[in-house]
């Protein structure tokens, strides 16, 4: 993120329902794409695209943990941007209360479970020689 904040880009980013829901979930804790796809019921590609935009606007940041990239909300936003973000998060949480319930119910090893499922699917598609 640069020293200046592009408020219009931030407003556009948070104007999308999925990105607002992602921000609300990231306010609870850092999450990876696997966890977000599970909670929101959307594809990995879709969630990744939304996260890329949140990172590019400076609202979120990413870091590697083991095999997975985790995302977090930026905690050092200007006060007016932070207030706007909180207002959007409150509205998203009120409109989609099931998201936080689904997040609480996620298995701790959801990423590992997803990885095993993908591995089994690949093995099932391979034809025996």
N, C-alpha and C positions, 0 to 999 in steps of 0.2 A: 504494500500500500504506500502511496506517496504521502507527502506532508499535507496535501489538500484532499478533501473528500468531495466526490462528485455526487451531490445530493440527488440529482435527477436519476443517475444510474442506480443509486440505492433504492429510490422510490420505485423505479421500474422493476428492479429485482424482487422487491418485497411485494409488488403488486400481483405477482403470480401466486396462486393459492398453494401450489406444491412447495414453492420456495419458502413461503411464510410458515407452512407446517414444518418444514425441515428446520428453519430457524427456531421454532418453538421447541422442537425435540433437542436441538443442539444446546439450547439454554439449560436443559436438564443435565446433560453430560456430553462428553465427546463421543462421537459415533462413527462407525465405518459404513461403507456403502451396503454391505450385507445386512446390517441391522436396520438401516433406513428402508431398504427394499422390503424387508419382512414387515415392518410396522406400517408402511404406506401402501403396500401391495402393488408396487410399480416395478418396472424392469430396472435392471442394473444400469443399462445405458441411459435411461431417462433420469434416474437419480444422479448419476455421474455428471450429466449435462447441467442439471440444476446446481450441483455443488460447484462445478467449474465456474459458473456465473457468480455464485455467492463469494467464491474466493477472489475472482477478478475484480469485484466491486469493493473488496476490502472488508466485507462483513464476516467472512469466515477464513480460517487458515487450515492447513493440513500438515500432518506429520506421519512418519512411518512408525508403526509398532508391529514388530515381528513381520509377518507377511502382508499385513493389511495397512492401508492408509486410513487414518482417522481424521475426522474433521471437528473443528471447534469454532465457536463464535469468537470473534475478536473482542477482547475485553477493554480495549483502550480507544474507543470511539469518541469523537467529540460529543459533548453533552446533548446537543439538540438531535444528533443522529441516534444516540443511545435512547433518548426518550421516544423517538419515532419507532425505533426497533422494538422497544418494550410494548408500545401500544399495538403494533402489528402482531406481536407474539401473543398478547392477551386476547386479541380478537380471534386469532387462529386457534388458540387453546379452547376458547369458548365455543367456536363453531365445530371443532373436531375433538371433543373430549376423549374419544376412543383412542386417539393416537398415544396419549400418555399412559392409558391402561395397557395398550399393546406393548409399549416400551417396557413397562414394569414386568410384563409376563414373558418377555424374551428370555430364552435360555442363555446362560452365561457364555456358552460355546457356540453361538449361532453361526459364527464365521467358519469354524471347523466343521460343523454339520453341513453347511452349504458346500464346502470344499469336498467333503466325502460324497455328497450327492452328485456333484459334477463329475467326480472321478468315476463313480459307478455308472453314470450315464454314458460317459466316453467308453468305458470298458464294454458296456452292453451293445454299443454301436459297432464295435470292432468285430469283424467276422473271423471265426476260427479258420486257421490254415489247414 
